[in-house]
């Protein structure tokens, strides 16, 4: 069973000051606010948090800042890493994992358009470099230009047990269903990567969501997720519509 149990993980924005430096106070306040409003996980350095444009030093700074802000609270920490450079991704993963995060969110290599075999090699090398840290694949073809297949996820999960799930940012319920059918339920988790698709993805077997909307409606989202997971379609749909409005 994966150690990463968080169902609602906001992809945290990164507050900046006018001089473009990180606003430490606002970041700490946001982390605490999210944990008090329905979120049981926090994602730092994702694309919503300007991860692709942050320096490595800023990424380390943010992880330390948030960890300290929520110390003693019942919340898990995920950090975004990765690029289309395998060696650089391995180095970044090692250094961020050493800070003591609960999981890494590793993006599928973008721009290069790797084959499925290339994706396997890329993720295998990262996973083997951080064997004590769980990894969630970030599958977002609209940004990366390529889509990781469920068979590739299965191969990676078998070869690297610390690869335990996927953030699925692709509006294809057939693929979500295929992931649910092929990946072992007791050791694999799928998180929805698009707020508006949370309910249908859970209906197809997803575990939770990595969310942007949670910044505004965390408690409602958490309630919606739990309603969807217990099969209360009417309540889940009601909460879904309420947040759209």
Buried (B, 14 or more C-beta within 10 A) or exposed (E): EBEBEBBBBBBBBBBEEEEEEBBBEBBBEBBBEBBEBBBBBBBBBBBBBBBBEBEBEBBBBBBEBBBEBBEEEEBBBBBBBBBBEBEEBBBBBBBBBEBEBBBBBBBBBBEBEBEBEBBBEBBBBBBEBBEEBBBBBBBBBEEBBBBBBBEBBBBBBEEBEBBBBBBBBBBEBEBBBBBBEBBEEEEBBBBBBBBEBBBBBBBBBBBBBBBBBBBEBBEBBBBBBBBBBEEBEEBBBEBBEEBEE
